Amino acid sequence: MSRDRVFTLTETLQALSVEVIRRLWDAGQYRDNTWLRSCHDNWIVVWAGWRAQLSMRDVDLQAEQLVETWSQQDDERFLFTEEEQGDTPLGGPMRLKATCIDDDDDEQP
């Protein structure tokens, strides 16, 4: 995982300003303001990097939670068996079986 970029105070304020401007525009306010348009156009690159970093932090957190959930789950749901000696040079058959399914092959005549 790469380290997060450290934004300067000025860049952080620029990114936050663009965020506020975009929210105002989404609400239909100040769309024709030339000062806001100029600020937005000049600082959009900083905002895009800042927003991407926030999104990737959220993705990293979700990935860590998913890996933790998987590690806590019961790994005994499947049973893997193989015969090392067999008919082929690679060995005998390999099987993956779900433990929740009863094996009725032995009971059939």
Jmol script that loads the backbone (N, CA, C; Angstrom):
load data "model"
ATOM      1  N   MET A   1       0.851  -1.165   0.000  1.00  0.00           N
ATOM      2  CA  MET A   1       0.000   0.000   0.000  1.00  0.00           C
ATOM      3  C   MET A   1       0.905   1.238   0.000  1.00  0.00           C
ATOM      4  N   SER A   2       0.600   2.198  -0.820  1.00  0.00           N
ATOM      5  CA  SER A   2       1.407   3.399  -0.889  1.00  0.00           C
ATOM      6  C   SER A   2       1.007   4.388   0.201  1.00  0.00           C
ATOM      7  N   ARG A   3       1.930   5.250   0.507  1.00  0.00           N
ATOM      8  CA  ARG A   3       1.654   6.271   1.512  1.00  0.00           C
ATOM      9  C   ARG A   3       0.757   7.349   0.922  1.00  0.00           C
ATOM     10  N   ASP A   4      -0.057   7.934   1.782  1.00  0.00           N
ATOM     11  CA  ASP A   4      -0.922   9.015   1.338  1.00  0.00           C
ATOM     12  C   ASP A   4      -0.103  10.279   1.124  1.00  0.00           C
ATOM     13  N   ARG A   5      -0.508  11.046   0.144  1.00  0.00           N
ATOM     14  CA  ARG A   5       0.129  12.333  -0.090  1.00  0.00           C
ATOM     15  C   ARG A   5      -0.267  13.279   1.031  1.00  0.00           C
ATOM     16  N   VAL A   6       0.674  14.060   1.499  1.00  0.00           N
ATOM     17  CA  VAL A   6       0.385  15.051   2.532  1.00  0.00           C
ATOM     18  C   VAL A   6       0.085  16.369   1.832  1.00  0.00           C
ATOM     19  N   PHE A   7      -1.133  16.832   1.977  1.00  0.00           N
ATOM     20  CA  PHE A   7      -1.535  18.090   1.371  1.00  0.00           C
ATOM     21  C   PHE A   7      -1.155  19.229   2.303  1.00  0.00           C
ATOM     22  N   THR A   8      -0.685  20.329   1.712  1.00  0.00           N
ATOM     23  CA  THR A   8      -0.372  21.503   2.510  1.00  0.00           C
ATOM     24  C   THR A   8      -1.679  22.138   2.988  1.00  0.00           C
ATOM     25  N   LEU A   9      -1.558  23.071   3.906  1.00  0.00           N
ATOM     26  CA  LEU A   9      -2.740  23.765   4.406  1.00  0.00           C
ATOM     27  C   LEU A   9      -3.446  24.499   3.270  1.00  0.00           C
ATOM     28  N   THR A  10      -2.667  25.126   2.406  1.00  0.00           N
ATOM     29  CA  THR A  10      -3.251  25.859   1.283  1.00  0.00           C
ATOM     30  C   THR A  10      -3.997  24.910   0.349  1.00  0.00           C
ATOM     31  N   GLU A  11      -3.390  23.767   0.037  1.00  0.00           N
ATOM     32  CA  GLU A  11      -4.049  22.807  -0.847  1.00  0.00           C
ATOM     33  C   GLU A  11      -5.312  22.238  -0.210  1.00  0.00           C
ATOM     34  N   THR A  12      -5.261  21.994   1.079  1.00  0.00           N
ATOM     35  CA  THR A  12      -6.441  21.483   1.771  1.00  0.00           C
ATOM     36  C   THR A  12      -7.573  22.501   1.728  1.00  0.00           C
ATOM     37  N   LEU A  13      -7.250  23.760   1.958  1.00  0.00           N
ATOM     38  CA  LEU A  13      -8.269  24.808   1.897  1.00  0.00           C
ATOM     39  C   LEU A  13      -8.811  24.965   0.471  1.00  0.00           C
ATOM     40  N   GLN A  14      -7.944  24.820  -0.532  1.00  0.00           N
ATOM     41  CA  GLN A  14      -8.406  24.885  -1.922  1.00  0.00           C
ATOM     42  C   GLN A  14      -9.364  23.735  -2.221  1.00  0.00           C
ATOM     43  N   ALA A  15      -9.001  22.535  -1.781  1.00  0.00           N
ATOM     44  CA  ALA A  15      -9.854  21.374  -2.030  1.00  0.00           C
ATOM     45  C   ALA A  15     -11.194  21.520  -1.318  1.00  0.00           C
ATOM     46  N   LEU A  16     -11.166  21.980  -0.094  1.00  0.00           N
ATOM     47  CA  LEU A  16     -12.416  22.184   0.640  1.00  0.00           C
ATOM     48  C   LEU A  16     -13.264  23.264  -0.006  1.00  0.00           C
ATOM     49  N   SER A  17     -12.619  24.317  -0.520  1.00  0.00           N
ATOM     50  CA  SER A  17     -13.360  25.374  -1.210  1.00  0.00           C
ATOM     51  C   SER A  17     -14.055  24.834  -2.457  1.00  0.00           C
ATOM     52  N   VAL A  18     -13.350  24.021  -3.227  1.00  0.00           N
ATOM     53  CA  VAL A  18     -13.957  23.430  -4.426  1.00  0.00           C
ATOM     54  C   VAL A  18     -15.106  22.511  -4.023  1.00  0.00           C
ATOM     55  N   GLU A  19     -14.934  21.774  -2.935  1.00  0.00           N
ATOM     56  CA  GLU A  19     -16.015  20.898  -2.452  1.00  0.00           C
ATOM     57  C   GLU A  19     -17.263  21.719  -2.113  1.00  0.00           C
ATOM     58  N   VAL A  20     -17.076  22.839  -1.425  1.00  0.00           N
ATOM     59  CA  VAL A  20     -18.213  23.700  -1.067  1.00  0.00           C
ATOM     60  C   VAL A  20     -18.840  24.297  -2.317  1.00  0.00           C
ATOM     61  N   ILE A  21     -17.989  24.761  -3.246  1.00  0.00           N
ATOM     62  CA  ILE A  21     -18.511  25.339  -4.491  1.00  0.00           C
ATOM     63  C   ILE A  21     -19.347  24.313  -5.246  1.00  0.00           C
ATOM     64  N   ARG A  22     -18.855  23.091  -5.348  1.00  0.00           N
ATOM     65  CA  ARG A  22     -19.590  22.057  -6.078  1.00  0.00           C
ATOM     66  C   ARG A  22     -20.919  21.730  -5.398  1.00  0.00           C
ATOM     67  N   ARG A  23     -20.921  21.732  -4.081  1.00  0.00           N
ATOM     68  CA  ARG A  23     -22.178  21.474  -3.364  1.00  0.00           C
ATOM     69  C   ARG A  23     -23.171  22.619  -3.559  1.00  0.00           C
ATOM     70  N   LEU A  24     -22.665  23.844  -3.566  1.00  0.00           N
ATOM     71  CA  LEU A  24     -23.543  24.988  -3.834  1.00  0.00           C
ATOM     72  C   LEU A  24     -24.141  24.886  -5.236  1.00  0.00           C
ATOM     73  N   TRP A  25     -23.309  24.543  -6.205  1.00  0.00           N
ATOM     74  CA  TRP A  25     -23.792  24.416  -7.578  1.00  0.00           C
ATOM     75  C   TRP A  25     -24.782  23.267  -7.699  1.00  0.00           C
ATOM     76  N   ASP A  26     -24.555  22.177  -6.969  1.00  0.00           N
ATOM     77  CA  ASP A  26     -25.522  21.067  -6.997  1.00  0.00           C
ATOM     78  C   ASP A  26     -26.871  21.501  -6.444  1.00  0.00           C
ATOM     79  N   ALA A  27     -26.852  22.451  -5.509  1.00  0.00           N
ATOM     80  CA  ALA A  27     -28.092  22.965  -4.929  1.00  0.00           C
ATOM     81  C   ALA A  27     -28.710  24.066  -5.798  1.00  0.00           C
ATOM     82  N   GLY A  28     -28.030  24.426  -6.897  1.00  0.00           N
ATOM     83  CA  GLY A  28     -28.567  25.427  -7.805  1.00  0.00           C
ATOM     84  C   GLY A  28     -28.229  26.856  -7.422  1.00  0.00           C
ATOM     85  N   GLN A  29     -27.264  27.048  -6.561  1.00  0.00           N
ATOM     86  CA  GLN A  29     -26.922  28.396  -6.099  1.00  0.00           C
ATOM     87  C   GLN A  29     -25.599  28.861  -6.698  1.00  0.00           C
ATOM     88  N   TYR A  30     -25.508  30.138  -6.984  1.00  0.00           N
ATOM     89  CA  TYR A  30     -24.281  30.818  -7.425  1.00  0.00           C
ATOM     90  C   TYR A  30     -23.657  30.209  -8.685  1.00  0.00           C
ATOM     91  N   ARG A  31     -24.455  29.686  -9.562  1.00  0.00           N
ATOM     92  CA  ARG A  31     -23.903  29.044 -10.767  1.00  0.00           C
ATOM     93  C   ARG A  31     -23.276  30.043 -11.734  1.00  0.00           C
ATOM     94  N   ASP A  32     -23.708  31.280 -11.714  1.00  0.00           N
ATOM     95  CA  ASP A  32     -23.193  32.290 -12.646  1.00  0.00           C
ATOM     96  C   ASP A  32     -22.117  33.170 -12.036  1.00  0.00           C
ATOM     97  N   ASN A  33     -21.651  32.858 -10.849  1.00  0.00           N
ATOM     98  CA  ASN A  33     -20.647  33.670 -10.173  1.00  0.00           C
ATOM     99  C   ASN A  33     -19.282  33.422 -10.811  1.00  0.00           C
ATOM    100  N   THR A  34     -18.682  34.474 -11.378  1.00  0.00           N
ATOM    101  CA  THR A  34     -17.407  34.324 -12.084  1.00  0.00           C
ATOM    102  C   THR A  34     -16.247  34.052 -11.130  1.00  0.00           C
ATOM    103  N   TRP A  35     -16.286  34.597  -9.912  1.00  0.00           N
ATOM    104  CA  TRP A  35     -15.221  34.339  -8.935  1.00  0.00           C
ATOM    105  C   TRP A  35     -15.219  32.871  -8.526  1.00  0.00           C
ATOM    106  N   LEU A  36     -16.371  32.315  -8.280  1.00  0.00           N
ATOM    107  CA  LEU A  36     -16.442  30.902  -7.920  1.00  0.00           C
ATOM    108  C   LEU A  36     -16.009  30.017  -9.084  1.00  0.00           C
ATOM    109  N   ARG A  37     -16.411  30.391 -10.303  1.00  0.00           N
ATOM    110  CA  ARG A  37     -16.003  29.633 -11.494  1.00  0.00           C
ATOM    111  C   ARG A  37     -14.479  29.647 -11.639  1.00  0.00           C
ATOM    112  N   SER A  38     -13.870  30.796 -11.406  1.00  0.00           N
ATOM    113  CA  SER A  38     -12.421  30.921 -11.528  1.00  0.00           C
ATOM    114  C   SER A  38     -11.703  30.078 -10.464  1.00  0.00           C
ATOM    115  N   CYS A  39     -12.170  30.171  -9.224  1.00  0.00           N
ATOM    116  CA  CYS A  39     -11.579  29.367  -8.143  1.00  0.00           C
ATOM    117  C   CYS A  39     -11.725  27.882  -8.450  1.00  0.00           C
ATOM    118  N   HIS A  40     -12.904  27.488  -8.875  1.00  0.00           N
ATOM    119  CA  HIS A  40     -13.164  26.087  -9.191  1.00  0.00           C
ATOM    120  C   HIS A  40     -12.232  25.592 -10.294  1.00  0.00           C
ATOM    121  N   ASP A  41     -12.123  26.360 -11.366  1.00  0.00           N
ATOM    122  CA  ASP A  41     -11.314  25.940 -12.499  1.00  0.00           C
ATOM    123  C   ASP A  41      -9.821  25.872 -12.157  1.00  0.00           C
ATOM    124  N   ASN A  42      -9.354  26.758 -11.290  1.00  0.00           N
ATOM    125  CA  ASN A  42      -7.937  26.768 -10.925  1.00  0.00           C
ATOM    126  C   ASN A  42      -7.579  25.704  -9.895  1.00  0.00           C
ATOM    127  N   TRP A  43      -8.509  25.315  -9.051  1.00  0.00           N
ATOM    128  CA  TRP A  43      -8.198  24.400  -7.939  1.00  0.00           C
ATOM    129  C   TRP A  43      -8.764  22.995  -8.123  1.00  0.00           C
ATOM    130  N   ILE A  44      -9.370  22.728  -9.269  1.00  0.00           N
ATOM    131  CA  ILE A  44     -10.019  21.435  -9.471  1.00  0.00           C
ATOM    132  C   ILE A  44      -9.014  20.283  -9.431  1.00  0.00           C
ATOM    133  N   VAL A  45      -7.780  20.512  -9.874  1.00  0.00           N
ATOM    134  CA  VAL A  45      -6.762  19.455  -9.874  1.00  0.00           C
ATOM    135  C   VAL A  45      -6.416  19.055  -8.435  1.00  0.00           C
ATOM    136  N   VAL A  46      -6.294  20.039  -7.556  1.00  0.00           N
ATOM    137  CA  VAL A  46      -6.014  19.751  -6.147  1.00  0.00           C
ATOM    138  C   VAL A  46      -7.191  19.000  -5.532  1.00  0.00           C
ATOM    139  N   TRP A  47      -8.401  19.446  -5.843  1.00  0.00           N
ATOM    140  CA  TRP A  47      -9.595  18.780  -5.312  1.00  0.00           C
ATOM    141  C   TRP A  47      -9.679  17.333  -5.775  1.00  0.00           C
ATOM    142  N   ALA A  48      -9.348  17.082  -7.059  1.00  0.00           N
ATOM    143  CA  ALA A  48      -9.430  15.719  -7.596  1.00  0.00           C
ATOM    144  C   ALA A  48      -8.456  14.792  -6.861  1.00  0.00           C
ATOM    145  N   GLY A  49      -7.247  15.246  -6.605  1.00  0.00           N
ATOM    146  CA  GLY A  49      -6.287  14.435  -5.853  1.00  0.00           C
ATOM    147  C   GLY A  49      -6.733  14.200  -4.432  1.00  0.00           C
ATOM    148  N   TRP A  50      -7.251  15.235  -3.801  1.00  0.00           N
ATOM    149  CA  TRP A  50      -7.726  15.138  -2.415  1.00  0.00           C
ATOM    150  C   TRP A  50      -8.908  14.181  -2.322  1.00  0.00           C
ATOM    151  N   ARG A  51      -9.836  14.311  -3.278  1.00  0.00           N
ATOM    152  CA  ARG A  51     -11.036  13.457  -3.275  1.00  0.00           C
ATOM    153  C   ARG A  51     -10.668  11.998  -3.565  1.00  0.00           C
ATOM    154  N   ALA A  52      -9.733  11.796  -4.485  1.00  0.00           N
ATOM    155  CA  ALA A  52      -9.291  10.433  -4.794  1.00  0.00           C
ATOM    156  C   ALA A  52      -8.633   9.793  -3.572  1.00  0.00           C
ATOM    157  N   GLN A  53      -7.848  10.570  -2.847  1.00  0.00           N
ATOM    158  CA  GLN A  53      -7.197  10.045  -1.650  1.00  0.00           C
ATOM    159  C   GLN A  53      -8.227   9.664  -0.595  1.00  0.00           C
ATOM    160  N   LEU A  54      -9.247  10.484  -0.416  1.00  0.00           N
ATOM    161  CA  LEU A  54     -10.303  10.148   0.540  1.00  0.00           C
ATOM    162  C   LEU A  54     -11.043   8.878   0.130  1.00  0.00           C
ATOM    163  N   SER A  55     -11.333   8.768  -1.164  1.00  0.00           N
ATOM    164  CA  SER A  55     -12.035   7.584  -1.656  1.00  0.00           C
ATOM    165  C   SER A  55     -11.190   6.329  -1.480  1.00  0.00           C
ATOM    166  N   MET A  56      -9.898   6.418  -1.765  1.00  0.00           N
ATOM    167  CA  MET A  56      -9.024   5.253  -1.641  1.00  0.00           C
ATOM    168  C   MET A  56      -8.836   4.852  -0.172  1.00  0.00           C
ATOM    169  N   ARG A  57      -8.842   5.821   0.736  1.00  0.00           N
ATOM    170  CA  ARG A  57      -8.797   5.479   2.164  1.00  0.00           C
ATOM    171  C   ARG A  57     -10.014   4.661   2.552  1.00  0.00           C
ATOM    172  N   ASP A  58     -11.166   5.067   2.023  1.00  0.00           N
ATOM    173  CA  ASP A  58     -12.402   4.325   2.306  1.00  0.00           C
ATOM    174  C   ASP A  58     -12.347   2.926   1.706  1.00  0.00           C
ATOM    175  N   VAL A  59     -11.813   2.807   0.499  1.00  0.00           N
ATOM    176  CA  VAL A  59     -11.678   1.497  -0.142  1.00  0.00           C
ATOM    177  C   VAL A  59     -10.718   0.613   0.653  1.00  0.00           C
ATOM    178  N   ASP A  60      -9.595   1.182   1.098  1.00  0.00           N
ATOM    179  CA  ASP A  60      -8.635   0.418   1.899  1.00  0.00           C
ATOM    180  C   ASP A  60      -9.270  -0.080   3.192  1.00  0.00           C
ATOM    181  N   LEU A  61     -10.058   0.761   3.830  1.00  0.00           N
ATOM    182  CA  LEU A  61     -10.735   0.367   5.063  1.00  0.00           C
ATOM    183  C   LEU A  61     -11.714  -0.771   4.802  1.00  0.00           C
ATOM    184  N   GLN A  62     -12.484  -0.667   3.716  1.00  0.00           N
ATOM    185  CA  GLN A  62     -13.430  -1.722   3.369  1.00  0.00           C
ATOM    186  C   GLN A  62     -12.705  -3.032   3.058  1.00  0.00           C
ATOM    187  N   ALA A  63     -11.560  -2.949   2.381  1.00  0.00           N
ATOM    188  CA  ALA A  63     -10.789  -4.154   2.060  1.00  0.00           C
ATOM    189  C   ALA A  63     -10.259  -4.812   3.330  1.00  0.00           C
ATOM    190  N   GLU A  64      -9.762  -4.011   4.267  1.00  0.00           N
ATOM    191  CA  GLU A  64      -9.281  -4.560   5.534  1.00  0.00           C
ATOM    192  C   GLU A  64     -10.407  -5.244   6.304  1.00  0.00           C
ATOM    193  N   GLN A  65     -11.585  -4.627   6.313  1.00  0.00           N
ATOM    194  CA  GLN A  65     -12.724  -5.228   7.001  1.00  0.00           C
ATOM    195  C   GLN A  65     -13.152  -6.525   6.324  1.00  0.00           C
ATOM    196  N   LEU A  66     -13.085  -6.569   5.007  1.00  0.00           N
ATOM    197  CA  LEU A  66     -13.457  -7.770   4.272  1.00  0.00           C
ATOM    198  C   LEU A  66     -12.476  -8.913   4.547  1.00  0.00           C
ATOM    199  N   VAL A  67     -11.186  -8.602   4.562  1.00  0.00           N
ATOM    200  CA  VAL A  67     -10.177  -9.623   4.859  1.00  0.00           C
ATOM    201  C   VAL A  67     -10.345 -10.122   6.288  1.00  0.00           C
ATOM    202  N   GLU A  68     -10.628  -9.223   7.207  1.00  0.00           N
ATOM    203  CA  GLU A  68     -10.846  -9.612   8.602  1.00  0.00           C
ATOM    204  C   GLU A  68     -12.078 -10.515   8.726  1.00  0.00           C
ATOM    205  N   THR A  69     -13.139 -10.182   8.005  1.00  0.00           N
ATOM    206  CA  THR A  69     -14.350 -11.001   8.024  1.00  0.00           C
ATOM    207  C   THR A  69     -14.057 -12.394   7.476  1.00  0.00           C
ATOM    208  N   TRP A  70     -13.320 -12.451   6.380  1.00  0.00           N
ATOM    209  CA  TRP A  70     -12.980 -13.739   5.790  1.00  0.00           C
ATOM    210  C   TRP A  70     -12.124 -14.581   6.724  1.00  0.00           C
ATOM    211  N   SER A  71     -11.199 -13.940   7.431  1.00  0.00           N
ATOM    212  CA  SER A  71     -10.323 -14.702   8.321  1.00  0.00           C
ATOM    213  C   SER A  71     -11.083 -15.221   9.535  1.00  0.00           C
ATOM    214  N   GLN A  72     -12.170 -14.563   9.907  1.00  0.00           N
ATOM    215  CA  GLN A  72     -12.956 -15.004  11.049  1.00  0.00           C
ATOM    216  C   GLN A  72     -13.952 -16.098  10.680  1.00  0.00           C
ATOM    217  N   GLN A  73     -14.236 -16.248   9.402  1.00  0.00           N
ATOM    218  CA  GLN A  73     -15.201 -17.251   8.975  1.00  0.00           C
ATOM    219  C   GLN A  73     -14.609 -18.643   9.135  1.00  0.00           C
ATOM    220  N   ASP A  74     -15.489 -19.599   9.253  1.00  0.00           N
ATOM    221  CA  ASP A  74     -15.090 -20.986   9.405  1.00  0.00           C
ATOM    222  C   ASP A  74     -14.549 -21.510   8.073  1.00  0.00           C
ATOM    223  N   ASP A  75     -13.286 -21.931   8.063  1.00  0.00           N
ATOM    224  CA  ASP A  75     -12.670 -22.430   6.837  1.00  0.00           C
ATOM    225  C   ASP A  75     -12.902 -23.920   6.639  1.00  0.00           C
ATOM    226  N   GLU A  76     -13.722 -24.518   7.442  1.00  0.00           N
ATOM    227  CA  GLU A  76     -13.969 -25.945   7.336  1.00  0.00           C
ATOM    228  C   GLU A  76     -15.222 -26.244   6.510  1.00  0.00           C
ATOM    229  N   ARG A  77     -15.635 -25.330   5.676  1.00  0.00           N
ATOM    230  CA  ARG A  77     -16.809 -25.552   4.851  1.00  0.00           C
ATOM    231  C   ARG A  77     -16.532 -26.517   3.720  1.00  0.00           C
ATOM    232  N   PHE A  78     -15.267 -26.635   3.333  1.00  0.00           N
ATOM    233  CA  PHE A  78     -14.897 -27.511   2.238  1.00  0.00           C
ATOM    234  C   PHE A  78     -13.819 -28.480   2.714  1.00  0.00           C
ATOM    235  N   LEU A  79     -13.856 -29.677   2.164  1.00  0.00           N
ATOM    236  CA  LEU A  79     -12.895 -30.705   2.498  1.00  0.00           C
ATOM    237  C   LEU A  79     -12.118 -31.062   1.233  1.00  0.00           C
ATOM    238  N   PHE A  80     -10.810 -30.874   1.280  1.00  0.00           N
ATOM    239  CA  PHE A  80      -9.958 -31.161   0.134  1.00  0.00           C
ATOM    240  C   PHE A  80      -9.216 -32.465   0.400  1.00  0.00           C
ATOM    241  N   THR A  81      -9.299 -33.398  -0.535  1.00  0.00           N
ATOM    242  CA  THR A  81      -8.579 -34.660  -0.412  1.00  0.00           C
ATOM    243  C   THR A  81      -7.850 -34.959  -1.712  1.00  0.00           C
ATOM    244  N   GLU A  82      -6.714 -35.624  -1.586  1.00  0.00           N
ATOM    245  CA  GLU A  82      -5.968 -36.043  -2.762  1.00  0.00           C
ATOM    246  C   GLU A  82      -5.193 -37.315  -2.443  1.00  0.00           C
ATOM    247  N   GLU A  83      -4.979 -38.097  -3.464  1.00  0.00           N
ATOM    248  CA  GLU A  83      -4.160 -39.299  -3.333  1.00  0.00           C
ATOM    249  C   GLU A  83      -2.827 -39.012  -4.008  1.00  0.00           C
ATOM    250  N   GLU A  84      -1.741 -39.088  -3.238  1.00  0.00           N
ATOM    251  CA  GLU A  84      -0.437 -38.752  -3.799  1.00  0.00           C
ATOM    252  C   GLU A  84       0.045 -39.792  -4.802  1.00  0.00           C
ATOM    253  N   GLN A  85      -0.294 -41.043  -4.609  1.00  0.00           N
ATOM    254  CA  GLN A  85       0.081 -42.103  -5.543  1.00  0.00           C
ATOM    255  C   GLN A  85      -1.145 -42.467  -6.368  1.00  0.00           C
ATOM    256  N   GLY A  86      -0.954 -42.588  -7.669  1.00  0.00           N
ATOM    257  CA  GLY A  86      -2.111 -42.911  -8.490  1.00  0.00           C
ATOM    258  C   GLY A  86      -1.737 -43.365  -9.876  1.00  0.00           C
ATOM    259  N   ASP A  87      -2.719 -43.326 -10.760  1.00  0.00           N
ATOM    260  CA  ASP A  87      -2.564 -43.836 -12.120  1.00  0.00           C
ATOM    261  C   ASP A  87      -1.733 -42.912 -13.009  1.00  0.00           C
ATOM    262  N   THR A  88      -1.675 -41.632 -12.704  1.00  0.00           N
ATOM    263  CA  THR A  88      -0.979 -40.680 -13.563  1.00  0.00           C
ATOM    264  C   THR A  88       0.335 -40.260 -12.912  1.00  0.00           C
ATOM    265  N   PRO A  89       1.246 -39.673 -13.670  1.00  0.00           N
ATOM    266  CA  PRO A  89       2.505 -39.196 -13.084  1.00  0.00           C
ATOM    267  C   PRO A  89       2.296 -38.094 -12.044  1.00  0.00           C
ATOM    268  N   LEU A  90       1.177 -37.416 -12.103  1.00  0.00           N
ATOM    269  CA  LEU A  90       0.888 -36.357 -11.133  1.00  0.00           C
ATOM    270  C   LEU A  90       0.263 -36.895  -9.852  1.00  0.00           C
ATOM    271  N   GLY A  91      -0.111 -38.135  -9.836  1.00  0.00           N
ATOM    272  CA  GLY A  91      -0.723 -38.728  -8.658  1.00  0.00           C
ATOM    273  C   GLY A  91      -2.155 -39.127  -8.931  1.00  0.00           C
ATOM    274  N   GLY A  92      -2.868 -39.386  -7.836  1.00  0.00           N
ATOM    275  CA  GLY A  92      -4.254 -39.821  -7.951  1.00  0.00           C
ATOM    276  C   GLY A  92      -5.218 -38.658  -8.008  1.00  0.00           C
ATOM    277  N   PRO A  93      -6.493 -38.971  -7.840  1.00  0.00           N
ATOM    278  CA  PRO A  93      -7.533 -37.928  -7.948  1.00  0.00           C
ATOM    279  C   PRO A  93      -7.491 -36.948  -6.777  1.00  0.00           C
ATOM    280  N   MET A  94      -7.928 -35.710  -7.078  1.00  0.00           N
ATOM    281  CA  MET A  94      -8.090 -34.669  -6.056  1.00  0.00           C
ATOM    282  C   MET A  94      -9.567 -34.333  -6.000  1.00  0.00           C
ATOM    283  N   ARG A  95     -10.069 -34.120  -4.792  1.00  0.00           N
ATOM    284  CA  ARG A  95     -11.499 -33.827  -4.624  1.00  0.00           C
ATOM    285  C   ARG A  95     -11.676 -32.654  -3.669  1.00  0.00           C
ATOM    286  N   LEU A  96     -12.659 -31.840  -3.983  1.00  0.00           N
ATOM    287  CA  LEU A  96     -13.083 -30.756  -3.114  1.00  0.00           C
ATOM    288  C   LEU A  96     -14.555 -30.975  -2.842  1.00  0.00           C
ATOM    289  N   LYS A  97     -14.902 -31.166  -1.579  1.00  0.00           N
ATOM    290  CA  LYS A  97     -16.267 -31.531  -1.224  1.00  0.00           C
ATOM    291  C   LYS A  97     -16.781 -30.568  -0.158  1.00  0.00           C
ATOM    292  N   ALA A  98     -18.016 -30.159  -0.305  1.00  0.00           N
ATOM    293  CA  ALA A  98     -18.655 -29.330   0.713  1.00  0.00           C
ATOM    294  C   ALA A  98     -19.041 -30.217   1.890  1.00  0.00           C
ATOM    295  N   THR A  99     -18.693 -29.782   3.091  1.00  0.00           N
ATOM    296  CA  THR A  99     -18.973 -30.610   4.269  1.00  0.00           C
ATOM    297  C   THR A  99     -20.463 -30.654   4.599  1.00  0.00           C
ATOM    298  N   CYS A 100     -21.227 -29.720   4.057  1.00  0.00           N
ATOM    299  CA  CYS A 100     -22.658 -29.705   4.364  1.00  0.00           C
ATOM    300  C   CYS A 100     -23.433 -30.746   3.552  1.00  0.00           C
ATOM    301  N   ILE A 101     -22.809 -31.355   2.553  1.00  0.00           N
ATOM    302  CA  ILE A 101     -23.473 -32.353   1.711  1.00  0.00           C
ATOM    303  C   ILE A 101     -23.068 -33.739   2.188  1.00  0.00           C
ATOM    304  N   ASP A 102     -24.075 -34.560   2.468  1.00  0.00           N
ATOM    305  CA  ASP A 102     -23.795 -35.943   2.886  1.00  0.00           C
ATOM    306  C   ASP A 102     -23.337 -36.752   1.684  1.00  0.00           C
ATOM    307  N   ASP A 103     -22.360 -37.616   1.923  1.00  0.00           N
ATOM    308  CA  ASP A 103     -21.866 -38.477   0.864  1.00  0.00           C
ATOM    309  C   ASP A 103     -22.649 -39.787   0.884  1.00  0.00           C
ATOM    310  N   ASP A 104     -23.607 -39.913  -0.045  1.00  0.00           N
ATOM    311  CA  ASP A 104     -24.477 -41.085  -0.109  1.00  0.00           C
ATOM    312  C   ASP A 104     -23.941 -42.149  -1.058  1.00  0.00           C
ATOM    313  N   ASP A 105     -22.774 -41.941  -1.642  1.00  0.00           N
ATOM    314  CA  ASP A 105     -22.235 -42.904  -2.602  1.00  0.00           C
ATOM    315  C   ASP A 105     -21.934 -44.240  -1.940  1.00  0.00           C
ATOM    316  N   ASP A 106     -21.536 -44.248  -0.680  1.00  0.00           N
ATOM    317  CA  ASP A 106     -21.204 -45.498   0.022  1.00  0.00           C
ATOM    318  C   ASP A 106     -22.445 -46.317   0.336  1.00  0.00           C
ATOM    319  N   GLU A 107     -23.587 -45.693   0.482  1.00  0.00           N
ATOM    320  CA  GLU A 107     -24.808 -46.390   0.901  1.00  0.00           C
ATOM    321  C   GLU A 107     -25.547 -47.016  -0.282  1.00  0.00           C
ATOM    322  N   GLN A 108     -25.253 -46.628  -1.510  1.00  0.00           N
ATOM    323  CA  GLN A 108     -25.957 -47.179  -2.664  1.00  0.00           C
ATOM    324  C   GLN A 108     -25.412 -48.572  -3.000  1.00  0.00           C
ATOM    325  N   PRO A 109     -26.300 -49.505  -3.413  1.00  0.00           N
ATOM    326  CA  PRO A 109     -25.844 -50.858  -3.737  1.00  0.00           C
ATOM    327  C   PRO A 109     -25.079 -50.937  -5.040  1.00  0.00           C
TER     328      PRO A 109
END
end "model"
wireframe off; spacefill off
backbone 0.3
color backbone group
